[in-house]
Amino acid sequence: AAGLMLGSLTLPTAARAADLGGDCCADLETRVAELEATTVRKGNKKVSLTITGRVAADIIAWSESSTGPSKDVYDHTSDVYFGQVGDGPNIVLKGEGKIRPDLVAGFSMEIGINALNGGTHKDTASKSSGNTQDSHQTAGGPSAANTYVFLSSKSMGTLQLGKIDNADDDFNVNYDGSWIGGFASGRANSSFNVRDAAGKFNGNTYGSYLNTVEDGGENGIRYISPDFGGFSVRAGVFGDDKWGVGANFAHTSGSVTVGLGAGYGVSTRIDALARGNQVDQVTYSALSAGIKESGSGLFLSGDWTQAKFDGLGANPDGTSTNLFINGGWAKNVSGAGDTTIHVSYDRSNDIAGAGTATFVSGSVAHTVAVGIDQKIDSAASHIFLQYEGSSIDTPVGTDVAQSISSVTGGMAIQF
């Protein structure tokens, strides 16, 4: 044995590694060094890091019309617009570290990517004025979305601190798993401009008339309870004199799943409605419900939101409401993933002018949408096509009754 060991020590290195084609140790060290040089390093091994996100893009063809006093119907048809509908591209960084078996500390940081939207809608009815429908010409670039730290316990719940949704916002019950079927308020049409009696733009968009009435995210602290028999509650305090509460319930019996959601919030602050240095109050209320039958694949859901504005002095009061109903069918018939056919109706009352220097009541607008979505499970992707028709039924100010129709097709992939 000793002789064999001594003999092996005296063999040339090349001979010992002949079967590996060279000095295996030196080659391995070189390869490890190259790998380390191209590796992204975490700051420590105590907190995990997960990178997720999505990339979505679409192409839209649209046509609009407007009718005014002593005017005929204007028909303006563009070619296409490239951009994003629904939730746009984003990157989410998440991580957590264990404090003890039932308590973890963590973080979530979301970075939204604003796509550079191309395409200009020429107004063929007023070429001399140079009027163009170019509301989709927005610059690209990253933007900060929800970013917060948290403490989470399975038995005690979760406490979040940072830029987060208000507690009265996460009330939606939605069983539509398609990419854009579950989004309300004029998905593709919301950012197109509207016209006055002369056919010109005045700064308003279809989104000024069609919009959900929700509180919105802000810096604050929020508590989310554990799930108790399908029930969960949440509460939060945000910004300056802003708070909200909410609750959700979900239950499955056999092939039927039902869900309920509610939210209530109050914002009392200086310049709450951009009406000068006065204290105004906005009260938010929201209800949502949905049902899905897994055997047939049929689903139906809806939500109602309201914002009540209480102004001081010369600031007028007002109430804005939005109703969104969405239903359809989703079934994996191809083996690739769910094929979803969805139909939705969205109606907004007294939205236009809400939150501005003067509350303008009386606006009415609605959207009808029909779409099909094919999910590809093996690639975490969606391919979708949707028609959307939006109408301003009762305009305010100098706007006139008008409508816009669009067809959107695209793809989204999650990573």
Secondary structure in CASP SS format (residue, H / E / C, confidence):
PFRMAT SS
TARGET T0000
AUTHOR 0000-0000-0000
METHOD secondary structure of the structure
MODEL  1
A C 1.00
A H 1.00
G H 1.00
L H 1.00
M H 1.00
L H 1.00
G H 1.00
S H 1.00
L H 1.00
T H 1.00
L C 1.00
P C 1.00
T H 1.00
A H 1.00
A H 1.00
R H 1.00
A C 1.00
A H 1.00
D H 1.00
L H 1.00
G C 1.00
G C 1.00
D C 1.00
C H 1.00
C H 1.00
A H 1.00
D H 1.00
L H 1.00
E H 1.00
T H 1.00
R H 1.00
V H 1.00
A H 1.00
E H 1.00
L H 1.00
E H 1.00
A H 1.00
T C 1.00
T C 1.00
V C 1.00
R C 1.00
K C 1.00
G C 1.00
N C 1.00
K C 1.00
K C 1.00
V C 1.00
S C 1.00
L C 1.00
T E 1.00
I E 1.00
T E 1.00
G E 1.00
R E 1.00
V E 1.00
A E 1.00
A E 1.00
D E 1.00
I E 1.00
I E 1.00
A E 1.00
W E 1.00
S E 1.00
E E 1.00
S E 1.00
S E 1.00
T C 1.00
G C 1.00
P C 1.00
S C 1.00
K C 1.00
D C 1.00
V C 1.00
Y E 1.00
D E 1.00
H E 1.00
T E 1.00
S C 1.00
D C 1.00
V C 1.00
Y E 1.00
F E 1.00
G E 1.00
Q C 1.00
V C 1.00
G C 1.00
D C 1.00
G C 1.00
P C 1.00
N E 1.00
I E 1.00
V E 1.00
L E 1.00
K E 1.00
G E 1.00
E E 1.00
G E 1.00
K E 1.00
I E 1.00
R E 1.00
P C 1.00
D C 1.00
L E 1.00
V E 1.00
A E 1.00
G E 1.00
F E 1.00
S E 1.00
M E 1.00
E E 1.00
I E 1.00
G E 1.00
I E 1.00
N E 1.00
A C 1.00
L C 1.00
N C 1.00
G E 1.00
G C 1.00
T C 1.00
H E 1.00
K E 1.00
D C 1.00
T C 1.00
A C 1.00
S C 1.00
K H 1.00
S H 1.00
S H 1.00
G C 1.00
N C 1.00
T E 1.00
Q E 1.00
D C 1.00
S C 1.00
H C 1.00
Q C 1.00
T C 1.00
A C 1.00
G C 1.00
G E 1.00
P E 1.00
S E 1.00
A E 1.00
A E 1.00
N E 1.00
T E 1.00
Y E 1.00
V E 1.00
F E 1.00
L E 1.00
S E 1.00
S E 1.00
K C 1.00
S C 1.00
M C 1.00
G E 1.00
T E 1.00
L E 1.00
Q E 1.00
L E 1.00
G E 1.00
K E 1.00
I E 1.00
D C 1.00
N C 1.00
A C 1.00
D C 1.00
D C 1.00
D C 1.00
F C 1.00
N C 1.00
V C 1.00
N C 1.00
Y C 1.00
D C 1.00
G C 1.00
S C 1.00
W C 1.00
I C 1.00
G C 1.00
G C 1.00
F C 1.00
A C 1.00
S C 1.00
G C 1.00
R C 1.00
A C 1.00
N C 1.00
S C 1.00
S C 1.00
F C 1.00
N E 1.00
V E 1.00
R E 1.00
D E 1.00
A C 1.00
A C 1.00
G C 1.00
K C 1.00
F E 1.00
N E 1.00
G E 1.00
N E 1.00
T E 1.00
Y H 1.00
G H 1.00
S H 1.00
Y H 1.00
L C 1.00
N C 1.00
T C 1.00
V C 1.00
E C 1.00
D C 1.00
G C 1.00
G C 1.00
E E 1.00
N E 1.00
G E 1.00
I E 1.00
R E 1.00
Y E 1.00
I E 1.00
S C 1.00
P C 1.00
D C 1.00
F E 1.00
G C 1.00
G C 1.00
F E 1.00
S E 1.00
V E 1.00
R E 1.00
A E 1.00
G E 1.00
V E 1.00
F E 1.00
G C 1.00
D C 1.00
D C 1.00
K E 1.00
W E 1.00
G E 1.00
V E 1.00
G E 1.00
A E 1.00
N E 1.00
F E 1.00
A E 1.00
H E 1.00
T E 1.00
S E 1.00
G C 1.00
S C 1.00
V E 1.00
T E 1.00
V E 1.00
G E 1.00
L E 1.00
G E 1.00
A E 1.00
G E 1.00
Y E 1.00
G E 1.00
V E 1.00
S E 1.00
T E 1.00
R E 1.00
I E 1.00
D C 1.00
A C 1.00
L C 1.00
A C 1.00
R C 1.00
G C 1.00
N C 1.00
Q C 1.00
V E 1.00
D E 1.00
Q E 1.00
V E 1.00
T E 1.00
Y E 1.00
S E 1.00
A E 1.00
L E 1.00
S E 1.00
A E 1.00
G E 1.00
I E 1.00
K E 1.00
E E 1.00
S C 1.00
G C 1.00
S C 1.00
G C 1.00
L E 1.00
F E 1.00
L E 1.00
S E 1.00
G E 1.00
D E 1.00
W E 1.00
T E 1.00
Q E 1.00
A E 1.00
K E 1.00
F E 1.00
D E 1.00
G C 1.00
L C 1.00
G C 1.00
A C 1.00
N C 1.00
P C 1.00
D C 1.00
G E 1.00
T E 1.00
S E 1.00
T E 1.00
N E 1.00
L E 1.00
F E 1.00
I E 1.00
N E 1.00
G E 1.00
G E 1.00
W E 1.00
A E 1.00
K E 1.00
N C 1.00
V C 1.00
S C 1.00
G C 1.00
A C 1.00
G C 1.00
D C 1.00
T E 1.00
T E 1.00
I E 1.00
H E 1.00
V E 1.00
S E 1.00
Y E 1.00
D E 1.00
R E 1.00
S E 1.00
N E 1.00
D C 1.00
I C 1.00
A C 1.00
G C 1.00
A C 1.00
G C 1.00
T C 1.00
A C 1.00
T C 1.00
F C 1.00
V C 1.00
S C 1.00
G C 1.00
S C 1.00
V E 1.00
A E 1.00
H E 1.00
T E 1.00
V E 1.00
A E 1.00
V E 1.00
G E 1.00
I E 1.00
D E 1.00
Q E 1.00
K E 1.00
I E 1.00
D H 1.00
S H 1.00
A H 1.00
A C 1.00
S E 1.00
H E 1.00
I E 1.00
F E 1.00
L E 1.00
Q E 1.00
Y E 1.00
E E 1.00
G E 1.00
S E 1.00
S E 1.00
I E 1.00
D E 1.00
T E 1.00
P C 1.00
V C 1.00
G C 1.00
T C 1.00
D E 1.00
V C 1.00
A C 1.00
Q E 1.00
S E 1.00
I E 1.00
S E 1.00
S E 1.00
V E 1.00
T E 1.00
G E 1.00
G E 1.00
M E 1.00
A E 1.00
I E 1.00
Q E 1.00
F C 1.00
END
